[in-house]
Amino acid sequence: MQCFKCGAESRVINSARDKSRVYRNRECLGCGRRWYTEEVENSDPRVTMAIYRIKDAKYKAKKGE
C-alpha cells in the first residue's frame, strides 16, 4: 500500500483480527508517517472494503528540517 501523503510504499508493523475486521498498523518507508487500515469483511467473499484512518500524525524528521 502506498502512503497517502508522499506516495512511497509502506510496511505493516502489526495486525489484529476482531470478528469481521482486520486492523493493520502501517508505516511509510519514505516519510515515516504511521496510520492504520481497518479492513471490513463483507458477506460476499469477493468484496473487501478497506477504511483508512490516520492513527498517528507524527513522522520522522529528516536531516536538515
N, C-alpha and C positions, 0 to 999 in steps of 0.2 A: 504494500500500500504506500502511496506517496503522501508526503507531508502537505497539508493544505495551505501552509504559509510559503515554503520555499520550493516545493516540488521534488525534493530529494526523497530517496527511498527511506523506509522506516523499518524498525525491527520490533518484534513482540518481546516485551520484557517478561510478562507472565499472563496467564489466562485462567479463568474460572468459569464453571458452568453452574447455572441456577435454573432449575425447571426447564423452561423453553428458551433460555437466553444464554449466550456465551459472551463474557466480558474479556476484552484483551487490552492490556496496558501496552502502549506503543511509545517508541522514542524515535525521533527523526535522526538519521545518521548525518545530516548536513548541519542543521541549526540546533539540535538538541532539545527541541520543543517536545513536550510529553502530552499525550491525550489518551483517552480510552475509546474503544469501539464497543458498542452493545449490539450484538447480532441476535435478532429475534427470529426464531424458527417458526415457520408457517405450517399449517396443516397439510399444505401441498408441498411435498419434499423437493420439488423443482424450484421453489421460490424461497429465498432467504433475504430478509430485509436487514440492512445494517443502519444503525442510527449512530451518528458521530457526534460526540460531545467533547468539549475541552475539559480535561481533568486538571491540568496544571499549566498555567500560562508562563511559568518561569522557564528559561532556557539558558544554556551555557553561553557565557560571554566569550567572544572570540578575541584574540590578542589585538590590542590597539583600540578597543571600544571602552 
